[in-house]
Amino acid sequence: MIDNMDDGLALMTPTADGDVRCDFVNQRMMEFQRYPADVVFPGSMMSDVRRFQICRGDFGQVDDVDAKVRELVDHLKVPGGVRFERISPSGHYIEVSYKPLDNGTIISIHRNITELKEREASLAAAKEAAEAARADTERTRQVMQTVLDNMAEGVQMLDKDFRVEFVNRRMLELQNWTMEIAGPGTSGYDSLRYMAKRGDFGANVDVEEAVQTRVKRICDPRGARYG
C-alpha cells in the first residue's frame, strides 16, 4: 500500500556515530530521487547516500565533499524538522520534509508539487503577459495622445455607454471644457448638460431636451455633420 502512495516516504534512525540509517524507503521515494537499489536500501547509511548524490551532481558544484556530506546528514536531524522545495533528479518539483518523531526516528516525506508549480508558473506568465500588454497599450495611448493633442481639430471618443474614452487638448480648448467636465471617464451627457446650462444651445432652452437632441445626433449610425 505504501509503495503505491503518491508521496515518497522514508523512515530513518540517527546512529551513535552521528550518521543516520535508512530503515525503510518506499518505491515512490526511489523513483523521485532516482536511487539505485544498491545505494538506498534498509540499513544503508545516509552519509553514503548523500555522497552518491553529491558525486552525481544533485547539489551542483561541491568543493569539499566530506563537509557537504556532514551538512546534509545534519540537515536530517534539525530539531523540529525542516521543510523545503526542490527539483528532484526525476525532474519532479517536490516538497521535502524531515520530521523527528517522539521515538527518536526521522520520517521523510517527499510530495510531488509539480502540477502546482506549473500552474503558478502559468499564472505568473499570464500576469507578466497582461502587464506587458497593458504597458504596450499605455505606450500606444501616450503616442496617440501626443499626436492628437497637436492636431488643429478637436477630437473626442465616446464608448457605448456615452462615456468619454479620449479627448484631445484642442477639443477642450474649442469647447472651453476642463478635464473634470469632459475628460476620460466622464459622461458625455454631463458635458452636454454643462453646455446647455451655459447657454451654448440658446437661451432658456429645456436642458434635458437639448441634451437628448444632441445625443441622438451624435449617435446617428449614418453620422452627422453641422456647423
Secondary structure, DSSP 8 states (H G I E B T S, - for coil): -GGGSSSEEEEEEE-TTS-EEEEEE-HHHHHHHT--TTTSSTT-BHHHHHHHHHHHTTTS--S-HHHHHHHHHHHTT-TT-EEEEEE-TTS-EEEEEEEE-TTS-EEEEEEE-HHHHHHHHHHHHHHHHHHHHHHHHHHHHHHHHHHHHTSSS--EEE-TTSBEEEE-HHHHHHHT--HHHHSTTSBHHHHHHHHHHHTTT-TT--HHHHHHHHHHHHT-TT-----
